[in-house]
Amino acid sequence: MTGFLNLNKPLGWTSHDCVAKVRGLLKTKKVGHGGTLDPKATGVLPLAVGRATRLLQYLPDDKAYRATVRFGITTTTDDLEGEVMSQTEVPELSLAQIEAVLPQFIGKIEQIPPQYSAIQMGGKRLYDLARAGVAVDVPSREVEVSRIEVLHWQPGDAPEVTLAIACGGGTYIRAIARDLGAVLGCGATLVQLERTESSGFHLRDSCTLEELIEQVERQQEDSSGTRLDGGLAGGVALTPPEVAIAHLPRVVLPEDLAQRWCMGQRFELELEAAYLQAESLAVFTEDHRFLGIGTWKPSRTQGELTPQFAPKLVLYQV
């Protein structure tokens, strides 16, 4: 059984909790997740099953969220899980004021991750240091936000705005909420977060744990159910590996070169110049079988360095 499961992570579960549950349901130890979600966040959590766990690093890093931000409050964790540091009523805050500053958070921006986050400093997680009362000067880093759109506005003494945010990997939505409040001068914190897209998987195509449990129970009751590599028989299916890495440039090898490639050999390959710039390429046989991930290695031929095509990850043999 190999492929990806597009799980809709439930509220209160850690990403590790979901991995452990799916391992038990599918009776396999080879389950991993892509893109950690906080326990209080819900939504898309891509899970890799079987050999697909080796492909997690090759998934695209695009992500999208639906986030609700409350103004007039700041907390130690930049969400409602932390201690309140300041709180005041801001009935005068308007949607127009918020929309006027949102462009500051689009594009490549400098962001300081929350004190309570999984980032490691000196071999320890920031949240462990914060809980131990250790003050840490967290360095800023560059992240990229491609889109922010207002979905809903709720005025009042503690106004809230719901935003659709599309961004690259490593972006903290809690930090955007915190910094948005700082720019407006009233403080803000994240109150709800749902991931609507991650690594090419979308919320509309996701399945819940309840749906997965129901499918597995149906399989156990149906003695005629057949488990196939790349999917579960009937109902919730695994996404085949080649679909999940469809964003990578595709290289098709004839049988003789495919056999050499699977044996770890490298060789010259005539491809368009754009392919030579790619660090990772999806490798297929002429009959459309996915083999793994290839890359370019400099090799000396007749005194000159030339790029040769080499295996980076061999997932299947010819």
SULPETA-V318126 format. One record per pair of residues at least 6 apart in sequence whose C-alpha atoms are under 6 Angstrom apart, sorted by the first residue. I is the first residue (numbers start at 0). GAP is how many residues later the second one is. D is the distance in whole Angstrom. If there is no record, write none. Layout:
# SULPETA-V318126
i=I gap=GAP d=D
i=I gap=GAP d=D
This chain:
# SULPETA-V318126
i=0 gap=49 d=6
i=0 gap=228 d=4
i=0 gap=229 d=6
i=1 gap=47 d=5
i=1 gap=48 d=5
i=1 gap=49 d=6
i=1 gap=50 d=6
i=1 gap=227 d=5
i=1 gap=228 d=5
i=2 gap=46 d=5
i=2 gap=49 d=5
i=2 gap=227 d=5
i=2 gap=235 d=5
i=2 gap=236 d=5
i=2 gap=237 d=5
i=2 gap=238 d=5
i=3 gap=43 d=6
i=3 gap=44 d=5
i=3 gap=45 d=6
i=3 gap=234 d=5
i=3 gap=235 d=5
i=4 gap=41 d=6
i=4 gap=42 d=5
i=4 gap=233 d=5
i=5 gap=40 d=5
i=5 gap=200 d=5
i=6 gap=37 d=6
i=6 gap=38 d=5
i=6 gap=199 d=5
i=6 gap=200 d=5
i=6 gap=201 d=6
i=7 gap=35 d=5
i=7 gap=36 d=5
i=7 gap=198 d=6
i=7 gap=199 d=6
i=7 gap=200 d=5
i=8 gap=33 d=5
i=8 gap=34 d=5
i=9 gap=32 d=5
i=10 gap=29 d=5
i=10 gap=31 d=5
i=11 gap=27 d=5
i=11 gap=28 d=5
i=12 gap=26 d=5
i=13 gap=25 d=5
i=14 gap=21 d=6
i=22 gap=6 d=6
i=29 gap=19 d=6
i=29 gap=20 d=5
i=30 gap=17 d=5
i=30 gap=18 d=5
i=31 gap=15 d=6
i=31 gap=16 d=5
i=31 gap=21 d=6
i=32 gap=13 d=6
i=32 gap=14 d=4
i=33 gap=12 d=5
i=40 gap=152 d=5
i=40 gap=153 d=6
i=41 gap=152 d=5
i=42 gap=151 d=5
i=42 gap=152 d=5
i=42 gap=153 d=6
i=43 gap=151 d=5
i=43 gap=152 d=6
i=43 gap=159 d=6
i=58 gap=140 d=6
i=59 gap=139 d=5
i=60 gap=107 d=6
i=60 gap=108 d=5
i=60 gap=138 d=5
i=61 gap=106 d=5
i=61 gap=136 d=6
i=61 gap=137 d=5
i=62 gap=103 d=6
i=62 gap=104 d=5
i=62 gap=105 d=6
i=62 gap=134 d=5
i=62 gap=135 d=4
i=63 gap=101 d=5
i=63 gap=102 d=4
i=63 gap=131 d=6
i=63 gap=132 d=5
i=63 gap=133 d=5
i=64 gap=99 d=6
i=64 gap=100 d=5
i=64 gap=129 d=6
i=64 gap=130 d=4
i=64 gap=131 d=5
i=65 gap=97 d=6
i=65 gap=98 d=5
i=65 gap=127 d=6
i=65 gap=128 d=5
i=66 gap=95 d=5
i=66 gap=96 d=5
i=66 gap=125 d=6
i=66 gap=126 d=5
i=67 gap=93 d=6
i=67 gap=94 d=4
i=67 gap=123 d=6
i=67 gap=124 d=5
i=68 gap=91 d=5
i=68 gap=92 d=5
i=68 gap=108 d=6
i=68 gap=120 d=6
i=68 gap=121 d=5
i=68 gap=122 d=6
i=69 gap=89 d=6
i=69 gap=90 d=4
i=69 gap=118 d=5
i=69 gap=119 d=6
i=70 gap=87 d=6
i=70 gap=88 d=6
i=70 gap=116 d=6
i=70 gap=117 d=4
i=71 gap=15 d=6
i=71 gap=16 d=5
i=71 gap=17 d=6
i=71 gap=18 d=6
i=71 gap=114 d=5
i=71 gap=115 d=5
i=71 gap=116 d=6
i=72 gap=13 d=6
i=72 gap=14 d=4
i=72 gap=114 d=5
i=72 gap=115 d=5
i=73 gap=10 d=6
i=73 gap=11 d=6
i=73 gap=12 d=5
i=73 gap=113 d=6
i=73 gap=114 d=5
i=73 gap=115 d=6
i=74 gap=7 d=5
i=74 gap=8 d=5
i=74 gap=9 d=4
i=74 gap=10 d=5
i=75 gap=6 d=5
i=75 gap=7 d=5
i=76 gap=39 d=6
i=77 gap=96 d=6
i=77 gap=100 d=6
i=77 gap=111 d=5
i=78 gap=110 d=5
i=78 gap=111 d=4
i=78 gap=112 d=6
i=79 gap=111 d=6
i=88 gap=68 d=5
i=88 gap=69 d=6
i=89 gap=67 d=5
i=90 gap=65 d=5
i=90 gap=66 d=4
i=105 gap=39 d=5
i=105 gap=40 d=6
i=106 gap=37 d=5
i=106 gap=38 d=5
i=106 gap=39 d=6
i=107 gap=35 d=6
i=107 gap=36 d=4
i=108 gap=33 d=6
i=108 gap=34 d=6
i=109 gap=31 d=5
i=109 gap=32 d=5
i=110 gap=29 d=5
i=110 gap=30 d=5
i=111 gap=28 d=4
i=114 gap=11 d=6
i=115 gap=10 d=6
i=115 gap=11 d=4
i=116 gap=9 d=5
i=116 gap=10 d=5
i=117 gap=7 d=5
i=117 gap=8 d=6
i=118 gap=6 d=6
i=118 gap=7 d=6
i=119 gap=6 d=6
i=142 gap=28 d=6
i=143 gap=23 d=6
i=143 gap=24 d=5
i=144 gap=22 d=4
i=145 gap=20 d=6
i=145 gap=21 d=5
i=146 gap=18 d=6
i=146 gap=19 d=5
i=147 gap=16 d=6
i=147 gap=17 d=5
i=148 gap=14 d=6
i=148 gap=15 d=5
i=149 gap=13 d=5
i=150 gap=11 d=5
i=150 gap=12 d=5
i=151 gap=9 d=6
i=151 gap=10 d=5
i=152 gap=8 d=5
i=153 gap=6 d=5
i=173 gap=16 d=6
i=176 gap=11 d=6
i=176 gap=12 d=5
i=176 gap=13 d=6
i=177 gap=10 d=5
i=177 gap=11 d=5
i=180 gap=6 d=4
i=180 gap=7 d=4
i=195 gap=6 d=6
i=195 gap=7 d=5
i=218 gap=6 d=6
i=225 gap=7 d=6
i=226 gap=6 d=6
i=229 gap=8 d=6
i=229 gap=10 d=5
i=230 gap=6 d=5
i=230 gap=7 d=4
i=247 gap=33 d=6
i=247 gap=34 d=6
i=248 gap=32 d=5
i=249 gap=31 d=6
i=249 gap=32 d=5
i=250 gap=32 d=5
i=251 gap=31 d=6
i=251 gap=32 d=5
i=251 gap=33 d=5
i=251 gap=34 d=6
i=252 gap=32 d=5
i=253 gap=32 d=6
i=261 gap=55 d=6
i=263 gap=47 d=6
i=265 gap=42 d=6
i=265 gap=43 d=5
i=265 gap=44 d=4
i=266 gap=41 d=5
i=266 gap=42 d=5
i=267 gap=40 d=5
i=267 gap=41 d=6
i=278 gap=16 d=6
i=279 gap=14 d=6
i=279 gap=15 d=5
i=280 gap=12 d=5
i=280 gap=13 d=5
i=281 gap=11 d=5
i=282 gap=8 d=6
i=282 gap=9 d=5
i=282 gap=10 d=6
i=283 gap=6 d=5
i=283 gap=7 d=6
i=290 gap=24 d=6
i=290 gap=25 d=5
i=291 gap=21 d=5
i=291 gap=22 d=5
i=291 gap=23 d=5
i=292 gap=19 d=5
i=292 gap=20 d=5
i=293 gap=16 d=6
i=293 gap=17 d=5
i=293 gap=18 d=5
i=294 gap=14 d=6
i=294 gap=15 d=5
i=294 gap=17 d=6
i=295 gap=11 d=6
i=295 gap=12 d=5
i=295 gap=13 d=5
i=295 gap=14 d=6
i=296 gap=10 d=5
i=296 gap=11 d=5
i=297 gap=7 d=6
i=297 gap=8 d=5
i=297 gap=9 d=4
i=298 gap=6 d=5
i=298 gap=7 d=5
